[in-house]
Amino acid sequence: MIGASLFASNIGSEHFIGLAGSGAASGIYVGAFELNAMILLQLLGWVNTLPEYMNKRFSGNRIRTCLAILSLMLYIFTKISVNMYSGAIFIEEAFHWKNLYLSVTVLVGLTALLTIGGGLSAVIYTDTLQFFIMNFGSLFVAIKAFNMVGGYEELLTKYMTAIPEKLIPNTTCGIPRADSWVMLRDADPSKSDMPWPAFLLGQTPASIWYWCADQMMVQRVMAAKSLSHAQGSTIFAGYTKLLPLFFIILPGMIARVLYPNEIGCADPVECQKYCGSDTCTNYAYPKLAFSLMPNGLRGVMLSVMLSALISDLTSIFNSASTLFTMDIWRLFRPRASSGEKLLVGRTFIIILVLISILWIPIIEKTQGGELYIYIQAIAAYLAPPIAAVYCLAILYKRINETGAFWGLMSGFLVGVIRMVLDFSYKEPGCFEENQRPLIIRHFHYMYFAMLLFWLTIGVAVVVSHCTDPPAEWMLIRTTFYTRYDKREREDEITVSTKPELELLQIPNETKDQVAFQEKLTKGKVANKTGIMDIICCLETGTDAKSKANETEMNKHVAQLSNLHQEKWEKNLLNTMLVIIVLLATY
């Protein structure tokens, strides 16, 4: 179930739109992202981290808070707004609506029904169901599409000749790339949209953040019954990451073969007639699905897309609200009750949705025809500093809180500057002269991610060596080399004596806060539950149930953080790890 949830949380409607659209526009190269994920997913099972880890490793709140804020920014720019935009494209194509924001409103309403009523367990259960709906639905479309095109061998030939009737004179616009069937391409970014050194050395750090340090992914493996279950779930999810290549990317390329004028259009005037946009490649998958399917199965396909969208959004909303309440809200309200935190989390989701909707027009203008590349570019500007700090914290004992903080801040500042420049200078069409500044025109976003990763490491190392080393007790069980250290930490929490997870001890709570808490408790009428209590899952009566739940959570965390594994489990999992890494590399 956890492996299925990892897959469903990752594969949203933006993958069906973005991967298929990139396949239609530039060939098979985006499959490299999925195969890379097969390997990095295994890091999630063998090494995963959370903002709470930084609190343990460096004994401070400012890095933990900064990481939470950065993660929330990435949720807005690369997940929530993109999911809404891509989901709206599906609804527009299915119902022939021309109002993007009406579609967004419908999507938000459907997602709210599944999100408000439950927590992570509800998300995992629905993800498991949607995992099967998505894969069986997309399998049907893939089989139908391959039959229409004549099979894989025919696709190899026909894709290279899928040229629209109306071309722009004296340009290569609308003509498939010569390297369409190559994944890792020429290292020169002026010749290639997937330079292989940049992908291996620049894209990987950005992906390390997503798979190993993102709350949405780590939260799932932390729900496993044991370390062996967590590792098994990432192996299962890793194998399923092979599916998008055959179920989404290749069908996107088939869509261009079947509809060269509509999907492969080169002239923006022609594209406006077909899809209402300057490029139509993002419409490849919905066009294919709704054209090939009879009426009844179109409804099934729409449910597949809504499943992908809703499973992704529910996961994001659940993780975002957790990040905000646990890492930001508790700084102001350290002793907030479970009910208050739930209410704050639900309110924060509404704010996130509103900000994300406001960001959609920017996506429309800047995604340049390939939505998936927009996602990867934004991640390349913001994620490498996070990955760098986590890698240093785990692998380098000398890194201290000051070095990690200033490394993170310097990387964040440089990344934001590049992101603002990208938004300020829109990517030109293939028929337009590229007059953007040299730093954008000739500095591929993956090469930039590589530079940003090592810049963050350099600043962190230099500042750490210019300041005092971390206290020895902070390194106990917080680095790779000390993971088996049995010594007691100064901030150790004993599960049997402290049923509540008091991760942020801020004793100076004001009298106003205490009075408010007492008023909140007294205001609840015994044995009566209001509508807001039901919606927000607020508990009535005493805090006995809340404490019991936290005690159970502590026991679960203690079991999961125990690194003991049976010998047969360890051998089996490590063997499967080697196999999946070799398979992805091959």
HUBEL-V823714 format. One record per helix or strand. SS is the DSSP state (hx for helix, st for strand). FROM is the first residue (numbers start at 1). LEN is the number of residues. If there is no record, write none. Layout:
[[SS | FROM | LEN] [SS | FROM | LEN]]
//
This chain:
[[hx | 2 | 9] [hx | 13 | 14] [hx | 28 | 19] [hx | 51 | 8] [hx | 62 | 34] [hx | 100 | 16] [hx | 120 | 30] [hx | 152 | 9] [st | 185 | 1] [st | 195 | 1] [hx | 196 | 18] [hx | 215 | 7] [hx | 227 | 14] [hx | 243 | 16] [hx | 260 | 4] [hx | 268 | 8] [hx | 281 | 12] [hx | 295 | 38] [hx | 338 | 29] [hx | 371 | 25] [hx | 401 | 24] [hx | 438 | 4] [hx | 445 | 21] [hx | 472 | 4] [hx | 480 | 3] [hx | 511 | 12] [hx | 531 | 6] [hx | 544 | 17] [hx | 567 | 19]]
//
